[in-house]
């Protein structure tokens, strides 16, 4: 056996070349995953992620993708390694898992995990996560806002072998196909994940083969230790103290008149980052609970957001993080509480962590973003009897910084998807998109204006359609910074073909019929600095672009 390599023996140029190579491998995996997938939510919405790990389960390199996925893979791989220790792994083995109560996030997000072998020895892990368009359960798309237990949300997969020594687990494949509404698309996405894992495993094996496996392992450890050292140093530049923030979700999808409280105390001290969520609401009846993996993802993102962006992102960045997540709370529910809508909760958790630092780090932390990833799901049947399920991931505006306006209609914080192009929806479903536009006056007023939300209108052209609306910010507006104004709240309405109008109270499950229309307006980002300080030239440009109306310019900005 070749002798181990110590950190003192490592050439810094080689270490840096390997770091960039690892990031390149992760992004090559991601491109393979996106280009090979079948469902629109992945190939158009980009709701999938790829990452590399050490054989101990520590993040080694990440693709540019979804922060929730990338951090949630950490406890998933930890669980898979508990069930299938590296000593039992064989070339060609691939594992899968989605169970939130074992380390996952929600049931549509399924992880595929493949060990990387060099000379018969597992040295690393190649992993992907995809949001599958459907994983069964009580509603098309598997994100029912009225679920009251996880058993209603879809098919739960504990750590299982998806492939063993290169052969599919045909029993598992048959079970998956039997429990989803669109089996060909789902299995197509599974195979895209497999293709991406294969790319990662092959490239990693080639790299380690060129370096020598012990040399490669020493470089992996060095990269993690360096990122930890740099992250702790960056955290020491934050004034020590405990900083608090409170925000709310509109409701839990069941008790529509009852808001959900999130309270965090962030303590930064001597290079550590501690988040205590005591004071947050007890777990809720509806599916807006968040298991610990999601709370971890929020904290990981926040640390990367307030430290040096040049620090390589890996497990070393996350070592300073500790969490207090009270058992039985909305941030750490007790099984079998439903959790499918956890994205809304993770975004609010992230917003609270960053909001706590808004005043102490005004140059790094902007005003509140919309904090909304609106999810729409449409499910029905074509005239030939075949089923369709399609989803939309719709953003609002980002909060303004202390030197710049917010960005219009953009994913922020822990989500990083794209909207579904109109053409993709209209080709695959009997749904027409009549309008998509920036939402005038939705950005919070300020010296720097908040980003705008979006207006979008859909019409059902044929048949009955199961409709899921999972929104936020209908009742609690994003808050400004340094005297900036609130971002606009979200709105949505169903306009029935008979002329009746149904206001959507943040969450809704409904049946849409031919001729019905849905009109949605997402929230805007909050402003930064006082509105009176905004320059007249900038305000006139806003009015010329239709982003700010003259009435608002006069009322909020004092235009004369």
MARSE-538864 format. One line per field, with one value per residue (C-alpha): residue number from 1; residue in three letters; x, y, z. Coordinates in Angstrom, 1 decimal, padded with zeros to 4 digits. Example, Ala and Ser with C-alpha at 12.3 -4.5 7.8 and 13.67 -1.06 7.14 Angstrom:
BEGIN
i = 1, 2
aa = ala, ser
x = 012.3, 013.7
y = -004.5, -001.1
z = 007.8, 007.1
//
This chain:
BEGIN
i = 1, 2, 3, 4, 5, 6, 7, 8, 9, 10, 11, 12, 13, 14, 15, 16, 17, 18, 19, 20, 21, 22, 23, 24, 25, 26, 27, 28, 29, 30, 31, 32, 33, 34, 35, 36, 37, 38, 39, 40, 41, 42, 43, 44, 45, 46, 47, 48, 49, 50, 51, 52, 53, 54, 55, 56, 57, 58, 59, 60, 61, 62, 63, 64, 65, 66, 67, 68, 69, 70, 71, 72, 73, 74, 75, 76, 77, 78, 79, 80, 81, 82, 83, 84, 85, 86, 87, 88, 89, 90, 91, 92, 93, 94, 95, 96, 97, 98, 99, 100, 101, 102, 103, 104, 105, 106, 107, 108, 109, 110, 111, 112, 113, 114, 115, 116, 117, 118, 119, 120, 121, 122, 123, 124, 125, 126, 127, 128, 129, 130, 131, 132, 133, 134, 135, 136, 137, 138, 139, 140, 141, 142, 143, 144, 145, 146, 147, 148, 149, 150, 151, 152, 153, 154, 155, 156, 157, 158, 159, 160, 161, 162, 163, 164, 165, 166, 167, 168, 169, 170, 171, 172, 173, 174, 175, 176, 177, 178, 179, 180, 181, 182, 183, 184, 185, 186, 187, 188, 189, 190, 191, 192, 193, 194, 195, 196, 197, 198, 199, 200, 201, 202, 203, 204, 205, 206, 207, 208, 209, 210, 211, 212, 213, 214, 215, 216, 217, 218, 219, 220, 221, 222, 223, 224, 225, 226, 227, 228, 229, 230, 231, 232, 233, 234, 235, 236, 237, 238, 239, 240, 241, 242, 243, 244, 245, 246, 247, 248, 249, 250, 251, 252, 253, 254, 255, 256, 257, 258, 259, 260, 261, 262, 263, 264, 265, 266, 267, 268, 269, 270, 271, 272, 273, 274, 275, 276, 277, 278, 279, 280, 281, 282, 283, 284, 285, 286, 287, 288, 289, 290, 291, 292, 293, 294, 295, 296, 297, 298, 299, 300, 301, 302, 303, 304, 305, 306, 307, 308, 309, 310, 311, 312, 313, 314, 315, 316, 317, 318, 319, 320, 321, 322, 323, 324, 325, 326, 327, 328, 329, 330, 331, 332, 333, 334, 335, 336, 337, 338, 339, 340, 341, 342, 343, 344, 345, 346, 347, 348, 349, 350, 351, 352, 353, 354, 355, 356, 357, 358, 359, 360, 361, 362, 363, 364, 365, 366, 367, 368, 369, 370, 371, 372, 373, 374, 375, 376, 377, 378, 379, 380, 381, 382, 383, 384, 385, 386, 387, 388, 389, 390, 391, 392, 393, 394, 395, 396, 397, 398, 399, 400, 401, 402, 403, 404, 405, 406, 407, 408, 409, 410, 411, 412, 413, 414, 415, 416, 417, 418, 419, 420, 421, 422, 423, 424, 425, 426, 427, 428, 429, 430, 431, 432, 433, 434, 435, 436, 437, 438, 439, 440, 441, 442, 443, 444, 445, 446, 447, 448, 449, 450, 451, 452, 453, 454, 455, 456, 457, 458, 459, 460, 461, 462, 463, 464, 465, 466, 467, 468, 469, 470, 471, 472, 473, 474, 475, 476, 477, 478, 479, 480, 481, 482, 483, 484, 485, 486, 487, 488, 489, 490, 491, 492, 493, 494, 495, 496, 497, 498, 499, 500, 501, 502, 503, 504, 505, 506, 507, 508, 509, 510, 511, 512, 513, 514, 515, 516, 517, 518, 519, 520, 521, 522, 523, 524, 525, 526, 527, 528, 529, 530, 531, 532, 533, 534, 535, 536, 537, 538, 539, 540, 541, 542, 543, 544, 545, 546, 547, 548, 549, 550, 551, 552, 553, 554, 555, 556, 557, 558, 559, 560
aa = unk, unk, unk, unk, unk, unk, unk, unk, unk, unk, unk, unk, unk, unk, unk, unk, unk, unk, unk, unk, unk, unk, unk, unk, unk, unk, unk, unk, unk, unk, unk, unk, unk, unk, unk, unk, unk, unk, unk, unk, unk, unk, unk, unk, unk, unk, unk, unk, unk, unk, unk, unk, unk, unk, unk, unk, unk, unk, unk, unk, unk, unk, unk, unk, unk, unk, unk, unk, unk, unk, unk, unk, unk, unk, unk, unk, unk, unk, unk, unk, unk, unk, unk, unk, unk, unk, unk, unk, unk, unk, unk, unk, unk, unk, unk, unk, unk, unk, unk, unk, unk, unk, unk, unk, unk, unk, unk, unk, unk, unk, unk, unk, unk, unk, unk, unk, unk, unk, unk, unk, unk, unk, unk, unk, unk, unk, unk, unk, unk, unk, unk, unk, unk, unk, unk, unk, unk, unk, unk, unk, unk, unk, unk, unk, unk, unk, unk, unk, unk, unk, unk, unk, unk, unk, unk, unk, unk, unk, unk, unk, unk, unk, unk, unk, unk, unk, unk, unk, unk, unk, unk, unk, unk, unk, unk, unk, unk, unk, unk, unk, unk, unk, unk, unk, unk, unk, unk, unk, unk, unk, unk, unk, unk, unk, unk, unk, unk, unk, unk, unk, unk, unk, unk, unk, unk, unk, unk, unk, unk, unk, unk, unk, unk, unk, unk, unk, unk, unk, unk, unk, unk, unk, unk, unk, unk, unk, unk, unk, unk, unk, unk, unk, unk, unk, unk, unk, unk, unk, unk, unk, unk, unk, unk, unk, unk, unk, unk, unk, unk, unk, unk, unk, unk, unk, unk, unk, unk, unk, unk, unk, unk, unk, unk, unk, unk, unk, unk, unk, unk, unk, unk, unk, unk, unk, unk, unk, unk, unk, unk, unk, unk, unk, unk, unk, unk, unk, unk, unk, unk, unk, unk, unk, unk, unk, unk, unk, unk, unk, unk, unk, unk, unk, unk, unk, unk, unk, unk, unk, unk, unk, unk, unk, unk, unk, unk, unk, unk, unk, unk, unk, unk, unk, unk, unk, unk, unk, unk, unk, unk, unk, unk, unk, unk, unk, unk, unk, unk, unk, unk, unk, unk, unk, unk, unk, unk, unk, unk, unk, unk, unk, unk, unk, unk, unk, unk, unk, unk, unk, unk, unk, unk, unk, unk, unk, unk, unk, unk, unk, unk, unk, unk, unk, unk, unk, unk, unk, unk, unk, unk, unk, unk, unk, unk, unk, unk, unk, unk, unk, unk, unk, unk, unk, unk, unk, unk, unk, unk, unk, unk, unk, unk, unk, unk, unk, unk, unk, unk, unk, unk, unk, unk, unk, unk, unk, unk, unk, unk, unk, unk, unk, unk, unk, unk, unk, unk, unk, unk, unk, unk, unk, unk, unk, unk, unk, unk, unk, unk, unk, unk, unk, unk, unk, unk, unk, unk, unk, unk, unk, unk, unk, unk, unk, unk, unk, unk, unk, unk, unk, unk, unk, unk, unk, unk, unk, unk, unk, unk, unk, unk, unk, unk, unk, unk, unk, unk, unk, unk, unk, unk, unk, unk, unk, unk, unk, unk, unk, unk, unk, unk, unk, unk, unk, unk, unk, unk, unk, unk, unk, unk, unk, unk, unk, unk, unk, unk, unk, unk, unk, unk, unk, unk, unk, unk, unk, unk, unk, unk, unk, unk, unk, unk, unk, unk, unk, unk, unk, unk, unk, unk, unk, unk, unk, unk, unk, unk, unk, unk, unk, unk, unk, unk, unk, unk, unk, unk, unk, unk, unk, unk, unk, unk, unk, unk, unk, unk, unk, unk, unk, unk, unk
x = 000.0, 001.3, 002.2, -000.1, 000.6, 000.8, -000.4, 003.2, 004.1, 001.4, 002.2, -000.1, -000.4, -001.5, -004.0, -005.5, -005.7, -007.4, -009.9, -010.9, -011.0, -013.4, -015.7, -015.5, -016.5, -019.5, -020.7, -020.2, -022.4, -025.0, -025.1, -025.4, -028.3, -030.2, -029.7, -030.7, -033.8, -037.4, -039.6, -040.1, -039.4, -035.8, -034.9, -036.6, -036.9, -033.4, -034.8, -031.9, -028.4, -025.1, -022.3, -019.1, -018.3, -015.5, -015.9, -016.7, -019.7, -018.2, -019.0, -016.0, -017.3, -020.7, -022.3, -023.9, -027.4, -029.9, -028.6, -031.4, -030.4, -026.7, -026.9, -029.7, -027.4, -025.1, -027.5, -028.7, -025.2, -024.5, -027.6, -026.6, -023.1, -024.7, -026.8, -024.2, -020.7, -017.9, -016.5, -019.7, -019.8, -018.9, -018.3, -021.5, -023.6, -025.9, -028.1, -031.3, -033.3, -035.9, -037.4, -037.3, -037.3, -034.1, -032.2, -034.1, -036.0, -039.4, -040.5, -040.2, -036.5, -034.8, -031.1, -029.0, -025.6, -022.7, -019.3, -016.2, -013.7, -010.0, -008.0, -011.0, -011.2, -014.0, -012.4, -015.3, -019.0, -020.8, -024.3, -027.3, -030.7, -033.7, -037.1, -039.3, -042.4, -044.5, -043.9, -047.5, -049.6, -052.9, -052.4, -050.6, -047.1, -046.9, -047.0, -050.6, -051.0, -053.8, -051.8, -051.9, -049.4, -046.5, -048.2, -050.5, -047.5, -046.1, -043.8, -041.2, -037.8, -035.4, -031.8, -032.0, -029.9, -031.1, -028.4, -026.2, -023.0, -024.3, -027.7, -031.0, -033.0, -036.0, -038.3, -037.6, -038.1, -041.5, -042.6, -041.7, -043.4, -046.6, -046.9, -046.4, -048.7, -046.2, -043.8, -041.9, -041.0, -040.1, -037.9, -036.4, -035.3, -033.9, -031.8, -030.6, -029.5, -027.7, -025.9, -024.7, -023.5, -021.6, -019.9, -018.8, -017.6, -015.6, -014.0, -013.1, -011.6, -009.5, -008.3, -007.4, -005.7, -003.5, -002.6, -002.4, -005.3, -003.5, -002.3, -005.9, -007.3, -004.7, -005.7, -009.3, -008.6, -006.5, -009.2, -011.7, -009.3, -008.4, -012.1, -012.8, -009.8, -010.9, -014.6, -013.7, -011.5, -014.3, -016.7, -014.3, -014.8, -018.5, -019.0, -019.5, -023.0, -026.4, -028.8, -032.5, -035.2, -038.8, -040.9, -044.0, -045.5, -049.1, -050.6, -050.0, -052.5, -055.0, -055.6, -055.8, -056.3, -053.4, -049.9, -046.7, -043.9, -040.2, -037.8, -034.0, -031.2, -027.9, -024.8, -021.5, -018.5, -014.8, -015.3, -018.5, -022.1, -024.9, -028.6, -031.2, -034.8, -036.4, -039.5, -040.6, -044.1, -044.9, -045.1, -048.2, -051.0, -050.3, -047.2, -045.2, -043.0, -039.2, -037.1, -033.5, -031.9, -033.7, -032.8, -029.2, -029.4, -030.6, -027.7, -025.2, -026.4, -026.4, -022.8, -021.7, -023.7, -022.0, -018.4, -016.0, -017.4, -013.9, -013.7, -014.1, -017.5, -017.1, -017.7, -015.0, -017.3, -020.0, -018.0, -018.5, -022.3, -024.3, -028.1, -030.8, -034.0, -036.6, -038.2, -041.8, -041.5, -042.0, -038.3, -038.0, -041.3, -042.2, -043.0, -045.4, -046.0, -046.3, -043.4, -043.9, -044.1, -040.9, -039.3, -041.5, -040.4, -036.7, -036.9, -038.4, -035.7, -033.0, -034.6, -034.7, -031.0, -030.0, -032.5, -030.9, -027.6, -029.2, -028.3, -024.9, -023.7, -025.6, -023.0, -023.4, -027.1, -029.8, -033.4, -035.8, -036.4, -039.8, -039.1, -041.5, -041.1, -044.6, -045.3, -048.2, -049.1, -051.5, -052.5, -055.0, -055.5, -055.1, -058.0, -056.2, -056.4, -052.7, -051.9, -049.9, -048.4, -046.7, -045.3, -044.3, -041.7, -042.3, -040.2, -040.7, -038.3, -035.1, -034.4, -032.4, -028.8, -027.1, -025.7, -028.0, -031.7, -033.1, -033.4, -036.8, -038.4, -035.4, -034.8, -033.1, -031.4, -031.7, -033.6, -032.1, -034.6, -035.9, -039.5, -041.1, -041.2, -044.6, -044.0, -043.0, -046.3, -048.5, -046.9, -047.4, -050.7, -054.1, -053.2, -052.7, -050.6, -052.3, -050.0, -046.7, -045.3, -043.5, -045.8, -045.7, -045.2, -044.4, -040.8, -040.4, -039.7, -036.2, -033.0, -032.5, -035.8, -036.8, -037.0, -040.4, -042.6, -044.4, -048.0, -049.0, -052.4, -053.4, -056.5, -057.6, -058.5, -059.8, -060.9, -060.9, -057.5, -056.3, -054.7, -052.3, -051.3, -048.5, -047.8, -046.5, -046.3, -050.1, -050.3, -046.8, -044.8, -041.0, -039.4, -037.0, -033.5, -032.2, -035.6, -036.6, -040.2, -042.0, -042.2, -045.7, -047.6, -048.6, -052.1, -053.9, -057.4, -059.3, -061.7, -064.3, -065.9, -069.3, -067.8, -067.3, -063.9, -062.2, -059.4, -056.7, -055.7, -052.0, -052.6, -055.3, -056.2, -058.9, -060.4, -060.2, -062.5, -062.5, -062.5, -061.4, -058.4, -055.8, -054.1, -051.1, -049.0, -045.9, -044.4, -041.8, -038.5, -038.2, -036.4, -033.1, -032.6, -035.3, -037.5, -036.8, -033.1, -033.8, -032.4, -034.9, -033.1, -033.5, -037.1, -037.8, -036.2, -038.4, -041.5, -040.3, -039.8, -043.3, -041.8, -043.1, -046.4, -046.6, -049.0, -046.6, -043.7, -045.7, -047.0, -044.0, -041.0, -042.3, -042.1, -043.4
y = 000.0, 003.5, 005.6, 008.4, 012.0, 014.8, 018.3, 019.6, 017.5, 018.9, 021.3, 024.4, 024.7, 021.1, 021.6, 024.6, 022.8, 019.9, 022.2, 023.7, 020.2, 019.0, 022.0, 021.3, 017.7, 018.7, 021.2, 018.6, 016.3, 019.0, 019.6, 015.9, 015.8, 018.8, 017.7, 014.1, 014.7, 014.2, 016.4, 020.1, 021.0, 019.7, 020.4, 023.8, 024.7, 023.3, 021.8, 019.3, 019.3, 017.5, 017.3, 015.4, 014.0, 012.4, 008.8, 010.0, 011.9, 015.5, 017.9, 018.1, 020.2, 021.4, 022.3, 025.7, 024.6, 024.4, 025.3, 023.3, 020.2, 020.6, 020.8, 018.2, 015.7, 015.9, 014.1, 011.8, 010.5, 010.2, 007.9, 005.9, 005.3, 004.1, 001.6, 000.6, 001.2, 001.7, -001.7, -003.3, -001.2, -002.7, -001.1, -000.5, 000.0, 003.0, 004.0, 006.0, 007.7, 010.4, 009.9, 013.3, 011.6, 009.8, 012.8, 013.8, 017.0, 016.2, 013.2, 014.6, 015.2, 011.9, 011.4, 009.0, 008.2, 006.3, 005.4, 006.1, 003.3, 003.3, 000.1, -001.6, 000.9, 003.4, 006.9, 009.4, 009.7, 011.1, 012.3, 013.9, 015.1, 015.7, 017.1, 014.5, 015.8, 013.2, 010.7, 009.7, 010.7, 012.5, 015.1, 015.4, 016.7, 015.3, 018.8, 018.8, 021.9, 020.2, 017.1, 016.3, 013.4, 012.3, 009.2, 011.4, 013.0, 010.1, 007.2, 007.1, 005.5, 004.6, 004.0, 001.3, -000.1, 001.4, -000.7, -003.5, -004.3, -002.5, -004.2, -002.4, -003.4, -004.3, -004.8, -001.2, 000.1, -001.7, -000.3, 003.3, 002.9, 001.5, 004.5, 007.5, 009.1, 009.6, 006.6, 007.0, 010.6, 009.7, 006.8, 009.0, 011.5, 008.7, 007.5, 011.1, 011.1, 007.8, 009.2, 012.2, 010.0, 007.9, 011.0, 012.1, 008.7, 008.3, 011.7, 011.3, 007.9, 009.3, 012.2, 010.0, 007.5, 010.3, 011.7, 008.4, 007.7, 008.6, 011.8, 012.6, 011.9, 014.1, 017.0, 016.4, 016.8, 019.8, 021.6, 021.1, 022.3, 025.4, 026.3, 025.9, 028.1, 030.8, 030.7, 031.0, 033.9, 035.6, 035.1, 036.8, 040.0, 040.0, 041.9, 039.4, 039.3, 037.7, 039.1, 038.3, 038.3, 037.3, 036.6, 034.7, 032.3, 033.1, 029.8, 026.1, 025.2, 023.8, 026.5, 029.4, 032.1, 031.1, 032.4, 030.5, 032.2, 031.9, 033.3, 033.0, 034.2, 034.2, 034.2, 035.0, 034.4, 033.6, 032.1, 030.2, 030.6, 029.4, 029.6, 029.0, 028.7, 028.5, 030.7, 029.4, 027.9, 024.4, 022.0, 022.7, 020.5, 021.2, 020.4, 023.5, 021.8, 021.5, 018.6, 019.4, 018.9, 021.9, 024.1, 023.0, 024.0, 027.5, 028.0, 026.7, 029.2, 032.1, 031.4, 031.4, 034.6, 036.6, 035.3, 035.7, 034.4, 033.4, 030.7, 027.3, 025.9, 022.5, 020.9, 023.1, 026.1, 024.4, 023.2, 026.4, 026.0, 024.8, 024.7, 024.5, 023.1, 022.4, 019.0, 019.2, 022.7, 023.8, 023.6, 020.0, 018.2, 014.8, 012.0, 011.6, 015.3, 016.4, 018.3, 018.5, 022.3, 022.8, 025.1, 028.0, 027.3, 027.0, 030.3, 031.9, 030.4, 031.7, 035.1, 035.2, 034.2, 036.9, 039.4, 039.0, 040.3, 043.0, 045.9, 044.6, 043.8, 046.3, 046.2, 042.4, 041.7, 043.4, 044.2, 041.3, 039.6, 038.4, 035.2, 033.4, 030.5, 030.2, 026.6, 025.9, 022.3, 021.3, 017.7, 016.2, 014.0, 014.6, 013.6, 010.3, 009.4, 009.9, 011.8, 015.0, 016.7, 020.0, 022.5, 026.1, 027.7, 031.4, 034.0, 037.5, 040.4, 040.5, 043.0, 046.1, 046.4, 049.4, 050.3, 048.8, 048.2, 044.8, 042.4, 041.8, 038.3, 036.3, 033.3, 034.3, 032.5, 028.7, 028.3, 028.7, 027.5, 029.0, 029.7, 027.3, 028.9, 029.5, 027.4, 024.4, 024.5, 025.1, 022.3, 019.7, 020.7, 022.2, 025.4, 028.8, 031.6, 034.9, 037.3, 037.5, 040.9, 042.8, 043.8, 047.6, 049.2, 045.9, 046.8, 048.5, 052.2, 053.4, 055.1, 051.7, 050.2, 046.6, 044.2, 043.7, 040.6, 039.2, 038.9, 035.8, 034.6, 031.1, 029.7, 026.1, 025.0, 021.5, 019.0, 019.2, 020.0, 019.4, 022.6, 023.3, 026.8, 027.0, 030.7, 032.9, 036.7, 037.2, 038.5, 039.4, 041.8, 041.8, 044.3, 047.1, 048.0, 051.4, 053.1, 051.3, 050.5, 047.1, 045.0, 044.4, 041.4, 038.6, 038.1, 035.4, 034.8, 032.2, 033.7, 031.1, 030.9, 031.9, 035.2, 034.2, 035.2, 033.1, 034.8, 032.3, 032.7, 031.9, 028.1, 026.2, 022.9, 023.3, 021.8, 024.1, 023.6, 024.7, 028.5, 029.1, 031.5, 031.9, 035.2, 035.4, 038.3, 037.5, 039.6, 042.3, 042.8, 045.5, 048.8, 050.0, 053.5, 056.2, 056.8, 060.6, 059.9, 058.3, 060.3, 062.0, 060.5, 057.0, 057.6, 059.0, 055.9, 053.7, 055.5, 055.4, 051.6, 051.2, 049.9, 052.7, 054.6, 058.4, 058.1, 056.0, 058.3, 061.2, 059.4, 057.3, 059.2, 062.8, 063.5, 067.0
z = 000.0, -000.9, 002.1, 003.2, 002.0, 004.6, 004.1, 004.3, 001.2, -000.9, -003.7, -003.4, -007.2, -007.6, -004.8, -006.5, -009.9, -008.3, -006.6, -009.9, -011.5, -008.8, -009.4, -013.1, -012.6, -010.4, -013.1, -015.8, -013.8, -013.6, -017.3, -017.9, -015.4, -016.9, -020.6, -020.0, -017.9, -019.2, -017.1, -017.7, -014.0, -014.5, -018.1, -018.1, -014.4, -013.5, -010.3, -009.8, -008.3, -008.4, -005.8, -004.9, -001.4, 000.4, 001.3, 004.9, 003.5, 003.6, 000.8, -001.5, -004.5, -005.6, -008.9, -009.5, -008.6, -005.7, -002.2, -000.5, -002.5, -002.0, 001.8, 002.1, 000.4, 003.5, 005.9, 003.2, 002.4, 006.2, 006.5, 003.4, 004.8, 008.1, 006.3, 003.6, 005.0, 002.5, 003.3, 001.8, -001.4, -004.7, -008.2, -009.9, -006.7, -006.7, -003.8, -003.6, -000.8, -000.3, 003.2, 005.1, 008.5, 007.6, 006.4, 003.2, 002.5, 000.9, -001.1, -004.7, -004.0, -004.6, -004.2, -006.2, -004.7, -006.3, -004.7, -006.7, -006.9, -007.6, -007.5, -005.9, -003.1, -002.6, -002.3, -002.9, -003.7, -006.7, -005.8, -007.5, -006.4, -008.6, -007.9, -009.6, -011.3, -009.4, -006.6, -006.0, -003.0, -002.9, -005.6, -009.0, -008.4, -004.8, -003.1, -001.6, 000.6, 002.6, 003.6, 007.3, 007.4, 005.3, 004.1, 002.0, 000.2, -001.9, -002.0, 000.8, 000.0, 002.8, 001.8, -000.9, -003.7, -007.0, -008.8, -007.5, -009.3, -012.3, -012.4, -011.7, -008.7, -010.8, -007.8, -006.7, -010.2, -010.5, -007.1, -008.2, -011.6, -010.0, -007.5, -009.8, -012.3, -015.1, -014.8, -018.0, -017.2, -013.6, -014.6, -017.4, -014.7, -012.5, -015.4, -016.0, -012.4, -012.9, -016.0, -014.1, -011.2, -013.7, -015.2, -011.7, -010.7, -014.0, -013.8, -010.2, -010.8, -013.6, -011.4, -008.5, -010.8, -012.2, -008.8, -006.9, -004.6, -001.3, -002.9, -004.0, -000.5, 001.1, -001.2, -000.4, 003.3, 002.7, 000.7, 003.5, 006.2, 004.2, 003.7, 007.4, 008.3, 005.8, 006.9, 010.6, 009.8, 007.8, 010.6, 013.0, 011.0, 012.0, 015.2, 018.0, 019.5, 019.4, 016.8, 016.6, 013.9, 013.6, 010.5, 009.6, 007.0, 006.1, 007.2, 007.1, 004.3, 006.8, 009.4, 006.9, 009.5, 011.7, 010.9, 011.6, 013.6, 013.0, 015.5, 015.4, 017.6, 015.7, 017.8, 016.1, 018.3, 017.7, 014.3, 015.1, 013.8, 016.1, 015.2, 018.0, 016.8, 020.2, 020.1, 016.7, 016.3, 017.3, 014.3, 012.2, 010.9, 007.3, 005.2, 006.0, 008.6, 007.9, 009.0, 010.3, 006.9, 005.6, 008.6, 008.0, 004.4, 005.4, 007.8, 005.3, 002.7, 005.2, 006.2, 002.6, 001.9, 004.6, 004.2, 001.4, -001.9, -003.0, -000.3, -002.0, -001.0, 000.7, 004.1, 005.7, 005.3, 007.3, 010.3, 012.3, 012.2, 015.2, 015.4, 018.1, 016.6, 019.3, 018.9, 017.9, 016.4, 012.8, 012.2, 013.7, 013.5, 014.9, 012.4, 010.7, 010.3, 006.6, 005.1, 001.4, 001.3, 003.3, 000.6, 001.8, 005.4, 004.5, 002.7, 005.7, 008.0, 005.7, 005.6, 009.4, 009.7, 007.2, 008.6, 012.0, 010.5, 008.3, 010.6, 011.7, 008.1, 006.0, 003.2, 002.9, 003.7, 001.6, 002.6, 002.7, -000.6, -001.6, 000.3, -002.0, -004.4, -005.7, -006.8, -009.1, -010.1, -012.8, -013.4, -015.8, -018.8, -022.5, -024.8, -025.6, -021.9, -021.1, -017.9, -017.6, -014.6, -014.9, -012.4, -012.2, -010.0, -009.9, -008.2, -006.8, -006.5, -004.5, -001.7, -002.5, -001.3, 000.2, -003.1, -005.7, -006.6, -006.1, -009.1, -010.7, -010.7, -009.5, -007.3, -004.1, -001.1, -001.0, -004.3, -007.7, -010.4, -013.6, -014.6, -017.0, -020.5, -021.9, -024.9, -022.8, -020.9, -023.9, -025.9, -023.1, -021.6, -022.6, -020.8, -022.4, -020.8, -021.7, -019.9, -018.2, -017.1, -014.4, -011.6, -011.4, -008.0, -006.3, -005.4, -002.0, -002.1, -001.0, -002.0, -003.7, -004.9, -004.3, -007.2, -008.9, -008.7, -011.7, -013.1, -014.9, -016.2, -017.3, -019.0, -019.0, -022.6, -022.0, -019.4, -015.6, -014.1, -010.5, -009.3, -006.4, -005.4, -002.8, -002.1, 000.6, 001.4, 001.0, 004.5, 005.7, 003.5, 003.1, 005.4, 004.3, 005.5, 006.7, 006.3, 003.1, 002.4, 002.4, -000.8, -002.1, -000.9, -003.2, -004.7, -006.6, -007.9, -009.8, -012.4, -013.1, -016.6, -015.1, -013.9, -010.2, -008.6, -005.9, -004.0, -003.1, 000.6, 000.1, -000.3, -002.2, -003.8, -006.5, -009.6, -012.7, -015.7, -019.3, -019.5, -016.0, -015.5, -012.8, -012.3, -009.9, -008.7, -006.7, -004.0, -004.5, -002.7, 000.0, -000.4, 001.2, 002.4, 002.6, -000.5, -000.3, -001.0, -004.4, -007.2, -009.6, -012.6, -011.3, -010.5, -014.0, -015.5, -013.3, -014.6, -018.2, -017.8, -016.2, -013.0, -010.9, -011.6, -011.4, -008.5, -006.5, -007.4, -006.0, -002.9, -001.8, -003.3, -003.1, -006.8, -007.6
//
